[in-house]
Amino acid sequence: MKVYEVFEQEETEYWNSLTKEQQLLAFCSVMRRVHEAEFDVGGTYRWVLYDKFGFGPDAYMRAQFAGFLDIHNACYEAATINRLDEACIVPSEDIL
C-alpha cells in the first residue's frame, strides 16, 4: 500500500468515526480557516499550513496528498484573475 493510500484510509476511518454533527463542525471549521487564509489574507501554501493551522513541516506532503495544494493554487489563480480584472488588465494566455 502506498503512503497516500494509507493517509486516505486513516482519514476515511477517522471521518467515519465522527457523528454527522461532528463532521459538519469539522468541515465548517476547516472551511472557515481556508476561506480566511485564501481570500482574506492570501497566504502561501506553507503559511496556511504552518501559521493559520499551526501544523509543522510534516503536514506539507499529507495535505498535498489530500488535495489542498490543488485547492490553494486554484484559489490563488482565481484571486489573481479577479485582481487583474478589477484593474482592467487583460491577462496573457499564460496566466489563464
TORKOLRO-894737 format. One record per residue: y, z, x of N, C-alpha, C in turn; residue number from 0; residue in three letters. Coordinates in nm, 3 decimals, decimal comma. Layout:
BEGIN
<r><n_y>Y</n_y><n_z>Z</n_z><n_x>X</n_x><ca_y>Y</ca_y><ca_z>Z</ca_z><ca_x>X</ca_x><c_y>Y</c_y><c_z>Z</c_z><c_x>X</c_x><k>NUM</k><r>ala</r></r>
...
END
This chain:
BEGIN
<r><n_y>-0,118</n_y><n_z>0,000</n_z><n_x>0,085</n_x><ca_y>0,000</ca_y><ca_z>0,000</ca_z><ca_x>0,000</ca_x><c_y>0,124</c_y><c_z>0,000</c_z><c_x>0,090</c_x><k>0</k><r>met</r></r>
<r><n_y>0,219</n_y><n_z>-0,086</n_z><n_x>0,057</n_x><ca_y>0,342</ca_y><ca_z>-0,098</ca_z><ca_x>0,135</ca_x><c_y>0,438</c_y><c_z>0,014</c_z><c_x>0,099</c_x><k>1</k><r>lys</r></r>
<r><n_y>0,529</n_y><n_z>0,044</n_z><n_x>0,192</n_x><ca_y>0,618</ca_y><ca_z>0,158</ca_z><ca_x>0,173</ca_x><c_y>0,700</c_y><c_z>0,147</c_z><c_x>0,044</c_x><k>2</k><r>val</r></r>
<r><n_y>0,749</n_y><n_z>0,027</n_z><n_x>0,012</n_x><ca_y>0,828</ca_y><ca_z>0,014</ca_z><ca_x>-0,110</ca_x><c_y>0,743</c_y><c_z>0,034</c_z><c_x>-0,235</c_x><k>3</k><r>tyr</r></r>
<r><n_y>0,615</n_y><n_z>0,004</n_z><n_x>-0,225</n_x><ca_y>0,526</ca_y><ca_z>0,029</ca_z><ca_x>-0,339</ca_x><c_y>0,502</c_y><c_z>0,179</c_z><c_x>-0,357</c_x><k>4</k><r>glu</r></r>
<r><n_y>0,495</n_y><n_z>0,252</n_z><n_x>-0,246</n_x><ca_y>0,482</ca_y><ca_z>0,398</ca_z><ca_x>-0,253</ca_x><c_y>0,607</c_y><c_z>0,457</c_z><c_x>-0,316</c_x><k>5</k><r>val</r></r>
<r><n_y>0,725</n_y><n_z>0,410</n_z><n_x>-0,271</n_x><ca_y>0,851</ca_y><ca_z>0,458</ca_z><ca_x>-0,329</ca_x><c_y>0,854</c_y><c_z>0,433</c_z><c_x>-0,479</c_x><k>6</k><r>phe</r></r>
<r><n_y>0,819</n_y><n_z>0,310</n_z><n_x>-0,519</n_x><ca_y>0,823</ca_y><ca_z>0,275</ca_z><ca_x>-0,661</ca_x><c_y>0,727</c_y><c_z>0,361</c_z><c_x>-0,742</c_x><k>7</k><r>glu</r></r>
<r><n_y>0,610</n_y><n_z>0,385</n_z><n_x>-0,688</n_x><ca_y>0,512</ca_y><ca_z>0,469</ca_z><ca_x>-0,758</ca_x><c_y>0,564</c_y><c_z>0,612</c_z><c_x>-0,773</c_x><k>8</k><r>gln</r></r>
<r><n_y>0,621</n_y><n_z>0,667</n_z><n_x>-0,666</n_x><ca_y>0,677</ca_y><ca_z>0,803</ca_z><ca_x>-0,673</ca_x><c_y>0,790</c_y><c_z>0,811</c_z><c_x>-0,774</c_x><k>9</k><r>glu</r></r>
<r><n_y>0,877</n_y><n_z>0,711</n_z><n_x>-0,773</n_x><ca_y>0,991</ca_y><ca_z>0,709</ca_z><ca_x>-0,864</ca_x><c_y>0,944</c_y><c_z>0,696</c_z><c_x>-1,010</c_x><k>10</k><r>glu</r></r>
<r><n_y>0,845</n_y><n_z>0,613</n_z><n_x>-1,033</n_x><ca_y>0,791</ca_y><ca_z>0,595</ca_z><ca_x>-1,168</ca_x><c_y>0,726</c_y><c_z>0,723</c_z><c_x>-1,217</c_x><k>11</k><r>thr</r></r>
<r><n_y>0,647</n_y><n_z>0,786</n_z><n_x>-1,132</n_x><ca_y>0,582</ca_y><ca_z>0,912</ca_z><ca_x>-1,171</ca_x><c_y>0,686</c_y><c_z>1,019</c_z><c_x>-1,201</c_x><k>12</k><r>glu</r></r>
<r><n_y>0,790</n_y><n_z>1,027</n_z><n_x>-1,118</n_x><ca_y>0,896</ca_y><ca_z>1,125</ca_z><ca_x>-1,143</ca_x><c_y>0,965</c_y><c_z>1,096</c_z><c_x>-1,275</c_x><k>13</k><r>tyr</r></r>
<r><n_y>1,004</n_y><n_z>0,971</n_z><n_x>-1,296</n_x><ca_y>1,074</ca_y><ca_z>0,932</ca_z><ca_x>-1,419</ca_x><c_y>0,990</c_y><c_z>0,965</c_z><c_x>-1,542</c_x><k>14</k><r>trp</r></r>
<r><n_y>0,862</n_y><n_z>0,934</n_z><n_x>-1,535</n_x><ca_y>0,773</ca_y><ca_z>0,960</ca_z><ca_x>-1,649</ca_x><c_y>0,749</c_y><c_z>1,109</c_z><c_x>-1,673</c_x><k>15</k><r>asn</r></r>
<r><n_y>0,776</n_y><n_z>1,191</n_z><n_x>-1,573</n_x><ca_y>0,759</ca_y><ca_z>1,335</ca_z><ca_x>-1,589</ca_x><c_y>0,877</c_y><c_z>1,399</c_z><c_x>-1,663</c_x><k>16</k><r>ser</r></r>
<r><n_y>0,986</n_y><n_z>1,323</n_z><n_x>-1,677</n_x><ca_y>1,105</ca_y><ca_z>1,375</ca_z><ca_x>-1,744</ca_x><c_y>1,097</c_y><c_z>1,351</c_z><c_x>-1,894</c_x><k>17</k><r>leu</r></r>
<r><n_y>1,162</n_y><n_z>1,437</n_z><n_x>-1,970</n_x><ca_y>1,177</ca_y><ca_z>1,412</ca_z><ca_x>-2,114</ca_x><c_y>1,278</c_y><c_z>1,300</c_z><c_x>-2,132</c_x><k>18</k><r>thr</r></r>
<r><n_y>1,285</n_y><n_z>1,243</n_z><n_x>-2,251</n_x><ca_y>1,384</ca_y><ca_z>1,139</ca_z><ca_x>-2,278</ca_x><c_y>1,526</c_y><c_z>1,192</c_z><c_x>-2,257</c_x><k>19</k><r>lys</r></r>
<r><n_y>1,550</n_y><n_z>1,314</n_z><n_x>-2,297</n_x><ca_y>1,682</ca_y><ca_z>1,375</ca_z><ca_x>-2,278</ca_x><c_y>1,715</c_y><c_z>1,386</c_z><c_x>-2,128</c_x><k>20</k><r>glu</r></r>
<r><n_y>1,618</n_y><n_z>1,429</n_z><n_x>-2,048</n_x><ca_y>1,638</ca_y><ca_z>1,439</ca_z><ca_x>-1,903</ca_x><c_y>1,657</c_y><c_z>1,301</c_z><c_x>-1,841</c_x><k>21</k><r>gln</r></r>
<r><n_y>1,584</n_y><n_z>1,201</n_z><n_x>-1,889</n_x><ca_y>1,601</ca_y><ca_z>1,065</ca_z><ca_x>-1,839</ca_x><c_y>1,742</c_y><c_z>1,015</c_z><c_x>-1,866</c_x><k>22</k><r>gln</r></r>
<r><n_y>1,791</n_y><n_z>1,037</n_z><n_x>-1,987</n_x><ca_y>1,925</ca_y><ca_z>0,994</ca_z><ca_x>-2,023</ca_x><c_y>2,030</c_y><c_z>1,067</c_z><c_x>-1,939</c_x><k>23</k><r>leu</r></r>
<r><n_y>2,013</n_y><n_z>1,196</n_z><n_x>-1,922</n_x><ca_y>2,105</ca_y><ca_z>1,274</ca_z><ca_x>-1,840</ca_x><c_y>2,108</c_y><c_z>1,223</c_z><c_x>-1,697</c_x><k>24</k><r>leu</r></r>
<r><n_y>1,991</n_y><n_z>1,197</n_z><n_x>-1,640</n_x><ca_y>1,983</ca_y><ca_z>1,146</ca_z><ca_x>-1,502</ca_x><c_y>2,048</c_y><c_z>1,008</c_z><c_x>-1,493</c_x><k>25</k><r>ala</r></r>
<r><n_y>2,016</n_y><n_z>0,921</n_z><n_x>-1,588</n_x><ca_y>2,071</ca_y><ca_z>0,786</ca_z><ca_x>-1,589</ca_x><c_y>2,224</c_y><c_z>0,789</c_z><c_x>-1,596</c_x><k>26</k><r>phe</r></r>
<r><n_y>2,278</n_y><n_z>0,865</n_z><n_x>-1,691</n_x><ca_y>2,423</ca_y><ca_z>0,870</ca_z><ca_x>-1,708</ca_x><c_y>2,491</c_y><c_z>0,935</c_z><c_x>-1,588</c_x><k>27</k><r>cys</r></r>
<r><n_y>2,429</n_y><n_z>1,034</n_z><n_x>-1,529</n_x><ca_y>2,485</ca_y><ca_z>1,098</ca_z><ca_x>-1,411</ca_x><c_y>2,496</c_y><c_z>1,000</c_z><c_x>-1,295</c_x><k>28</k><r>ser</r></r>
<r><n_y>2,392</n_y><n_z>0,923</n_z><n_x>-1,273</n_x><ca_y>2,392</ca_y><ca_z>0,824</ca_z><ca_x>-1,165</ca_x><c_y>2,491</c_y><c_z>0,712</c_z><c_x>-1,196</c_x><k>29</k><r>val</r></r>
<r><n_y>2,491</n_y><n_z>0,662</n_z><n_x>-1,318</n_x><ca_y>2,581</ca_y><ca_z>0,551</ca_z><ca_x>-1,353</ca_x><c_y>2,727</c_y><c_z>0,592</c_z><c_x>-1,341</c_x><k>30</k><r>met</r></r>
<r><n_y>2,760</n_y><n_z>0,714</n_z><n_x>-1,381</n_x><ca_y>2,898</ca_y><ca_z>0,762</ca_z><ca_x>-1,370</ca_x><c_y>2,942</c_y><c_z>0,759</c_z><c_x>-1,223</c_x><k>31</k><r>arg</r></r>
<r><n_y>2,857</n_y><n_z>0,807</n_z><n_x>-1,134</n_x><ca_y>2,889</ca_y><ca_z>0,809</ca_z><ca_x>-0,991</ca_x><c_y>2,895</c_y><c_z>0,669</c_z><c_x>-0,931</c_x><k>32</k><r>arg</r></r>
<r><n_y>2,803</n_y><n_z>0,583</n_z><n_x>-0,972</n_x><ca_y>2,804</ca_y><ca_z>0,445</ca_z><ca_x>-0,923</ca_x><c_y>2,930</c_y><c_z>0,374</c_z><c_x>-0,972</c_x><k>33</k><r>val</r></r>
<r><n_y>2,964</n_y><n_z>0,391</n_z><n_x>-1,098</n_x><ca_y>3,084</ca_y><ca_z>0,327</ca_z><ca_x>-1,152</ca_x><c_y>3,208</c_y><c_z>0,372</c_z><c_x>-1,077</c_x><k>34</k><r>his</r></r>
<r><n_y>3,222</n_y><n_z>0,501</n_z><n_x>-1,057</n_x><ca_y>3,338</ca_y><ca_z>0,552</ca_z><ca_x>-0,985</ca_x><c_y>3,342</c_y><c_z>0,496</c_z><c_x>-0,842</c_x><k>35</k><r>glu</r></r>
<r><n_y>3,228</n_y><n_z>0,499</n_z><n_x>-0,775</n_x><ca_y>3,223</ca_y><ca_z>0,454</ca_z><ca_x>-0,636</ca_x><c_y>3,250</c_y><c_z>0,304</c_z><c_x>-0,625</c_x><k>36</k><r>ala</r></r>
<r><n_y>3,197</n_y><n_z>0,226</n_z><n_x>-0,716</n_x><ca_y>3,208</ca_y><ca_z>0,081</ca_z><ca_x>-0,706</ca_x><c_y>3,339</c_y><c_z>0,026</c_z><c_x>-0,764</c_x><k>37</k><r>glu</r></r>
<r><n_y>3,389</n_y><n_z>0,085</n_z><n_x>-0,873</n_x><ca_y>3,505</ca_y><ca_z>0,027</ca_z><ca_x>-0,940</ca_x><c_y>3,634</c_y><c_z>0,105</c_z><c_x>-0,918</c_x><k>38</k><r>phe</r></r>
<r><n_y>3,626</n_y><n_z>0,237</n_z><n_x>-0,910</n_x><ca_y>3,747</ca_y><ca_z>0,316</ca_z><ca_x>-0,890</ca_x><c_y>3,783</c_y><c_z>0,328</c_z><c_x>-0,742</c_x><k>39</k><r>asp</r></r>
<r><n_y>3,683</n_y><n_z>0,348</n_z><n_x>-0,657</n_x><ca_y>3,705</ca_y><ca_z>0,368</ca_z><ca_x>-0,514</ca_x><c_y>3,681</c_y><c_z>0,241</c_z><c_x>-0,435</c_x><k>40</k><r>val</r></r>
<r><n_y>3,573</n_y><n_z>0,170</n_z><n_x>-0,468</n_x><ca_y>3,538</ca_y><ca_z>0,050</ca_z><ca_x>-0,393</ca_x><c_y>3,480</c_y><c_z>0,082</c_z><c_x>-0,257</c_x><k>41</k><r>gly</r></r>
<r><n_y>3,400</n_y><n_z>0,187</n_z><n_x>-0,251</n_x><ca_y>3,342</ca_y><ca_z>0,230</ca_z><ca_x>-0,124</ca_x><c_y>3,233</c_y><c_z>0,137</c_z><c_x>-0,074</c_x><k>42</k><r>gly</r></r>
<r><n_y>3,201</n_y><n_z>0,152</n_z><n_x>0,053</n_x><ca_y>3,094</ca_y><ca_z>0,074</ca_z><ca_x>0,112</ca_x><c_y>2,959</c_y><c_z>0,128</c_z><c_x>0,064</c_x><k>43</k><r>thr</r></r>
<r><n_y>2,855</n_y><n_z>0,052</n_z><n_x>0,092</n_x><ca_y>2,719</ca_y><ca_z>0,093</ca_z><ca_x>0,056</ca_x><c_y>2,687</c_y><c_z>0,229</c_z><c_x>0,117</c_x><k>44</k><r>tyr</r></r>
<r><n_y>2,716</n_y><n_z>0,244</n_z><n_x>0,245</n_x><ca_y>2,689</ca_y><ca_z>0,372</ca_z><ca_x>0,313</ca_x><c_y>2,775</c_y><c_z>0,484</c_z><c_x>0,256</c_x><k>45</k><r>arg</r></r>
<r><n_y>2,903</n_y><n_z>0,455</n_z><n_x>0,226</n_x><ca_y>2,990</ca_y><ca_z>0,558</ca_z><ca_x>0,172</ca_x><c_y>2,935</c_y><c_z>0,610</c_z><c_x>0,039</c_x><k>46</k><r>trp</r></r>
<r><n_y>2,890</n_y><n_z>0,519</n_z><n_x>-0,045</n_x><ca_y>2,835</ca_y><ca_z>0,560</ca_z><ca_x>-0,175</ca_x><c_y>2,716</c_y><c_z>0,653</c_z><c_x>-0,154</c_x><k>47</k><r>val</r></r>
<r><n_y>2,623</n_y><n_z>0,612</n_z><n_x>-0,067</n_x><ca_y>2,504</ca_y><ca_z>0,693</ca_z><ca_x>-0,044</ca_x><c_y>2,536</c_y><c_z>0,826</c_z><c_x>0,024</c_x><k>48</k><r>leu</r></r>
<r><n_y>2,613</n_y><n_z>0,822</n_z><n_x>0,131</n_x><ca_y>2,635</ca_y><ca_z>0,940</ca_z><ca_x>0,215</ca_x><c_y>2,743</c_y><c_z>1,032</c_z><c_x>0,161</c_x><k>49</k><r>tyr</r></r>
<r><n_y>2,854</n_y><n_z>0,975</n_z><n_x>0,117</n_x><ca_y>2,966</ca_y><ca_z>1,059</ca_z><ca_x>0,074</ca_x><c_y>2,966</c_y><c_z>1,088</c_z><c_x>-0,075</c_x><k>50</k><r>asp</r></r>
<r><n_y>2,946</n_y><n_z>0,986</n_z><n_x>-0,155</n_x><ca_y>2,951</ca_y><ca_z>1,008</ca_z><ca_x>-0,301</ca_x><c_y>2,829</c_y><c_z>1,086</c_z><c_x>-0,350</c_x><k>51</k><r>lys</r></r>
<r><n_y>2,710</n_y><n_z>1,047</n_z><n_x>-0,302</n_x><ca_y>2,588</ca_y><ca_z>1,113</ca_z><ca_x>-0,346</ca_x><c_y>2,542</c_y><c_z>1,224</c_z><c_x>-0,252</c_x><k>52</k><r>phe</r></r>
<r><n_y>2,591</n_y><n_z>1,226</n_z><n_x>-0,129</n_x><ca_y>2,555</ca_y><ca_z>1,332</ca_z><ca_x>-0,035</ca_x><c_y>2,421</c_y><c_z>1,314</c_z><c_x>0,033</c_x><k>53</k><r>gly</r></r>
<r><n_y>2,367</n_y><n_z>1,193</n_z><n_x>0,031</n_x><ca_y>2,240</ca_y><ca_z>1,167</ca_z><ca_x>0,097</ca_x><c_y>2,261</c_y><c_z>1,143</c_z><c_x>0,245</c_x><k>54</k><r>phe</r></r>
<r><n_y>2,152</n_y><n_z>1,145</n_z><n_x>0,320</n_x><ca_y>2,157</ca_y><ca_z>1,115</ca_z><ca_x>0,462</ca_x><c_y>2,110</c_y><c_z>0,974</c_z><c_x>0,488</c_x><k>55</k><r>gly</r></r>
<r><n_y>2,103</n_y><n_z>0,937</n_z><n_x>0,618</n_x><ca_y>2,061</ca_y><ca_z>0,801</ca_z><ca_x>0,655</ca_x><c_y>1,923</c_y><c_z>0,762</c_z><c_x>0,602</c_x><k>56</k><r>pro</r></r>
<r><n_y>1,838</n_y><n_z>0,859</n_z><n_x>0,574</n_x><ca_y>1,705</ca_y><ca_z>0,827</ca_z><ca_x>0,522</ca_x><c_y>1,712</c_y><c_z>0,762</c_z><c_x>0,384</c_x><k>57</k><r>asp</r></r>
<r><n_y>1,824</n_y><n_z>0,776</n_z><n_x>0,315</n_x><ca_y>1,840</ca_y><ca_z>0,716</ca_z><ca_x>0,182</ca_x><c_y>1,870</c_y><c_z>0,567</c_z><c_x>0,188</c_x><k>58</k><r>ala</r></r>
<r><n_y>1,916</n_y><n_z>0,519</n_z><n_x>0,303</n_x><ca_y>1,960</ca_y><ca_z>0,379</ca_z><ca_x>0,314</ca_x><c_y>1,850</c_y><c_z>0,282</c_z><c_x>0,270</c_x><k>59</k><r>tyr</r></r>
<r><n_y>1,736</n_y><n_z>0,292</n_z><n_x>0,333</n_x><ca_y>1,626</ca_y><ca_z>0,199</ca_z><ca_x>0,306</ca_x><c_y>1,568</c_y><c_z>0,221</c_z><c_x>0,166</c_x><k>60</k><r>met</r></r>
<r><n_y>1,552</n_y><n_z>0,347</n_z><n_x>0,129</n_x><ca_y>1,490</ca_y><ca_z>0,374</ca_z><ca_x>-0,001</ca_x><c_y>1,578</c_y><c_z>0,322</c_z><c_x>-0,115</c_x><k>61</k><r>arg</r></r>
<r><n_y>1,708</n_y><n_z>0,343</n_z><n_x>-0,104</n_x><ca_y>1,799</ca_y><ca_z>0,293</ca_z><ca_x>-0,207</ca_x><c_y>1,801</c_y><c_z>0,140</c_z><c_x>-0,207</c_x><k>62</k><r>ala</r></r>
<r><n_y>1,788</n_y><n_z>0,080</n_z><n_x>-0,089</n_x><ca_y>1,783</ca_y><ca_z>-0,066</ca_z><ca_x>-0,080</ca_x><c_y>1,658</c_y><c_z>-0,118</c_z><c_x>-0,150</c_x><k>63</k><r>gln</r></r>
<r><n_y>1,544</n_y><n_z>-0,055</n_z><n_x>-0,127</n_x><ca_y>1,421</ca_y><ca_z>-0,096</ca_z><ca_x>-0,195</ca_x><c_y>1,433</c_y><c_z>-0,079</c_z><c_x>-0,346</c_x><k>64</k><r>phe</r></r>
<r><n_y>1,511</n_y><n_z>0,018</n_z><n_x>-0,390</n_x><ca_y>1,530</ca_y><ca_z>0,041</ca_z><ca_x>-0,534</ca_x><c_y>1,628</c_y><c_z>-0,059</c_z><c_x>-0,596</c_x><k>65</k><r>ala</r></r>
<r><n_y>1,692</n_y><n_z>-0,142</n_z><n_x>-0,513</n_x><ca_y>1,782</ca_y><ca_z>-0,244</ca_z><ca_x>-0,564</ca_x><c_y>1,929</c_y><c_z>-0,210</c_z><c_x>-0,558</c_x><k>66</k><r>gly</r></r>
<r><n_y>1,963</n_y><n_z>-0,095</n_z><n_x>-0,500</n_x><ca_y>2,104</ca_y><ca_z>-0,056</ca_z><ca_x>-0,501</ca_x><c_y>2,191</c_y><c_z>-0,148</c_z><c_x>-0,416</c_x><k>67</k><r>phe</r></r>
<r><n_y>2,142</n_y><n_z>-0,198</n_z><n_x>-0,304</n_x><ca_y>2,224</ca_y><ca_z>-0,287</ca_z><ca_x>-0,222</ca_x><c_y>2,261</c_y><c_z>-0,413</c_z><c_x>-0,300</c_x><k>68</k><r>leu</r></r>
<r><n_y>2,169</n_y><n_z>-0,465</n_z><n_x>-0,378</n_x><ca_y>2,199</ca_y><ca_z>-0,582</ca_z><ca_x>-0,462</ca_x><c_y>2,305</c_y><c_z>-0,548</c_z><c_x>-0,566</c_x><k>69</k><r>asp</r></r>
<r><n_y>2,292</n_y><n_z>-0,432</n_z><n_x>-0,629</n_x><ca_y>2,391</ca_y><ca_z>-0,389</ca_z><ca_x>-0,728</ca_x><c_y>2,527</c_y><c_z>-0,371</c_z><c_x>-0,662</c_x><k>70</k><r>ile</r></r>
<r><n_y>2,529</n_y><n_z>-0,304</n_z><n_x>-0,547</n_x><ca_y>2,655</ca_y><ca_z>-0,281</ca_z><ca_x>-0,474</ca_x><c_y>2,721</c_y><c_z>-0,414</c_z><c_x>-0,439</c_x><k>71</k><r>his</r></r>
<r><n_y>2,644</n_y><n_z>-0,508</n_z><n_x>-0,384</n_x><ca_y>2,701</ca_y><ca_z>-0,637</ca_z><ca_x>-0,345</ca_x><c_y>2,752</c_y><c_z>-0,715</c_z><c_x>-0,465</c_x><k>72</k><r>asn</r></r>
<r><n_y>2,682</n_y><n_z>-0,709</n_z><n_x>-0,577</n_x><ca_y>2,727</ca_y><ca_z>-0,778</ca_z><ca_x>-0,698</ca_x><c_y>2,859</c_y><c_z>-0,718</c_z><c_x>-0,748</c_x><k>73</k><r>ala</r></r>
<r><n_y>2,870</n_y><n_z>-0,587</n_z><n_x>-0,743</n_x><ca_y>2,995</ca_y><ca_z>-0,521</ca_z><ca_x>-0,784</ca_x><c_y>3,109</c_y><c_z>-0,559</c_z><c_x>-0,690</c_x><k>74</k><r>cys</r></r>
<r><n_y>3,080</n_y><n_z>-0,561</n_z><n_x>-0,560</n_x><ca_y>3,182</ca_y><ca_z>-0,597</ca_z><ca_x>-0,461</ca_x><c_y>3,230</c_y><c_z>-0,741</c_z><c_x>-0,483</c_x><k>75</k><r>tyr</r></r>
<r><n_y>3,136</n_y><n_z>-0,832</n_z><n_x>-0,503</n_x><ca_y>3,172</ca_y><ca_z>-0,972</ca_z><ca_x>-0,526</ca_x><c_y>3,254</c_y><c_z>-0,987</c_z><c_x>-0,653</c_x><k>76</k><r>glu</r></r>
<r><n_y>3,215</n_y><n_z>-0,919</n_z><n_x>-0,758</n_x><ca_y>3,290</ca_y><ca_z>-0,927</ca_z><ca_x>-0,884</ca_x><c_y>3,430</c_y><c_z>-0,871</c_z><c_x>-0,867</c_x><k>77</k><r>ala</r></r>
<r><n_y>3,443</n_y><n_z>-0,759</n_z><n_x>-0,797</n_x><ca_y>3,574</ca_y><ca_z>-0,699</ca_z><ca_x>-0,774</ca_x><c_y>3,662</c_y><c_z>-0,790</c_z><c_x>-0,690</c_x><k>78</k><r>ala</r></r>
<r><n_y>3,604</n_y><n_z>-0,855</n_z><n_x>-0,591</n_x><ca_y>3,679</ca_y><ca_z>-0,948</ca_z><ca_x>-0,507</ca_x><c_y>3,730</c_y><c_z>-1,066</c_z><c_x>-0,588</c_x><k>79</k><r>thr</r></r>
<r><n_y>3,646</n_y><n_z>-1,122</n_z><n_x>-0,671</n_x><ca_y>3,686</ca_y><ca_z>-1,235</ca_z><ca_x>-0,755</ca_x><c_y>3,796</c_y><c_z>-1,192</c_z><c_x>-0,852</c_x><k>80</k><r>ile</r></r>
<r><n_y>3,783</n_y><n_z>-1,072</n_z><n_x>-0,909</n_x><ca_y>3,886</ca_y><ca_z>-1,022</ca_z><ca_x>-1,001</ca_x><c_y>4,019</c_y><c_z>-1,004</c_z><c_x>-0,930</c_x><k>81</k><r>asn</r></r>
<r><n_y>4,018</n_y><n_z>-0,950</n_z><n_x>-0,807</n_x><ca_y>4,143</ca_y><ca_z>-0,932</ca_z><ca_x>-0,732</ca_x><c_y>4,206</c_y><c_z>-1,067</c_z><c_x>-0,701</c_x><k>82</k><r>arg</r></r>
<r><n_y>4,125</n_y><n_z>-1,164</n_z><n_x>-0,662</n_x><ca_y>4,178</ca_y><ca_z>-1,297</ca_z><ca_x>-0,632</ca_x><c_y>4,236</c_y><c_z>-1,360</c_z><c_x>-0,758</c_x><k>83</k><r>leu</r></r>
<r><n_y>4,167</n_y><n_z>-1,342</n_z><n_x>-0,869</n_x><ca_y>4,214</ca_y><ca_z>-1,397</ca_z><ca_x>-0,996</ca_x><c_y>4,347</c_y><c_z>-1,334</c_z><c_x>-1,036</c_x><k>84</k><r>asp</r></r>
<r><n_y>4,357</n_y><n_z>-1,202</n_z><n_x>-1,021</n_x><ca_y>4,482</ca_y><ca_z>-1,132</ca_z><ca_x>-1,055</ca_x><c_y>4,597</c_y><c_z>-1,177</c_z><c_x>-0,967</c_x><k>85</k><r>glu</r></r>
<r><n_y>4,566</n_y><n_z>-1,213</n_z><n_x>-0,843</n_x><ca_y>4,669</ca_y><ca_z>-1,259</ca_z><ca_x>-0,750</ca_x><c_y>4,693</c_y><c_z>-1,409</c_z><c_x>-0,764</c_x><k>86</k><r>ala</r></r>
<r><n_y>4,621</n_y><n_z>-1,475</n_z><n_x>-0,856</n_x><ca_y>4,630</ca_y><ca_z>-1,619</ca_z><ca_x>-0,880</ca_x><c_y>4,591</c_y><c_z>-1,699</c_z><c_x>-0,757</c_x><k>87</k><r>cys</r></r>
<r><n_y>4,493</n_y><n_z>-1,649</n_z><n_x>-0,685</n_x><ca_y>4,440</ca_y><ca_z>-1,721</ca_z><ca_x>-0,569</ca_x><c_y>4,307</c_y><c_z>-1,780</c_z><c_x>-0,610</c_x><k>88</k><r>ile</r></r>
<r><n_y>4,289</n_y><n_z>-1,906</n_z><n_x>-0,585</n_x><ca_y>4,164</ca_y><ca_z>-1,972</ca_z><ca_x>-0,618</ca_x><c_y>4,070</c_y><c_z>-1,956</c_z><c_x>-0,500</c_x><k>89</k><r>val</r></r>
<r><n_y>3,955</n_y><n_z>-1,889</n_z><n_x>-0,518</n_x><ca_y>3,863</ca_y><ca_z>-1,869</ca_z><ca_x>-0,406</ca_x><c_y>3,793</c_y><c_z>-1,998</c_z><c_x>-0,368</c_x><k>90</k><r>pro</r></r>
<r><n_y>3,756</n_y><n_z>-2,006</n_z><n_x>-0,242</n_x><ca_y>3,678</ca_y><ca_z>-2,122</ca_z><ca_x>-0,200</ca_x><c_y>3,535</c_y><c_z>-2,107</c_z><c_x>-0,252</c_x><k>91</k><r>ser</r></r>
<r><n_y>3,459</n_y><n_z>-2,213</n_z><n_x>-0,247</n_x><ca_y>3,322</ca_y><ca_z>-2,207</ca_z><ca_x>-0,297</ca_x><c_y>3,237</c_y><c_z>-2,114</c_z><c_x>-0,213</c_x><k>92</k><r>glu</r></r>
<r><n_y>3,277</n_y><n_z>-2,087</n_z><n_x>-0,089</n_x><ca_y>3,201</ca_y><ca_z>-1,995</ca_z><ca_x>-0,002</ca_x><c_y>3,200</c_y><c_z>-1,854</c_z><c_x>-0,059</c_x><k>93</k><r>asp</r></r>
<r><n_y>3,306</n_y><n_z>-1,814</n_z><n_x>-0,126</n_x><ca_y>3,313</ca_y><ca_z>-1,679</ca_z><ca_x>-0,184</ca_x><c_y>3,229</c_y><c_z>-1,670</c_z><c_x>-0,309</c_x><k>94</k><r>ile</r></r>
<r><n_y>3,225</n_y><n_z>-1,776</n_z><n_x>-0,385</n_x><ca_y>3,151</ca_y><ca_z>-1,776</ca_z><ca_x>-0,510</ca_x><c_y>3,009</c_y><c_z>-1,792</c_z><c_x>-0,476</c_x><k>95</k><r>leu</r></r>
END
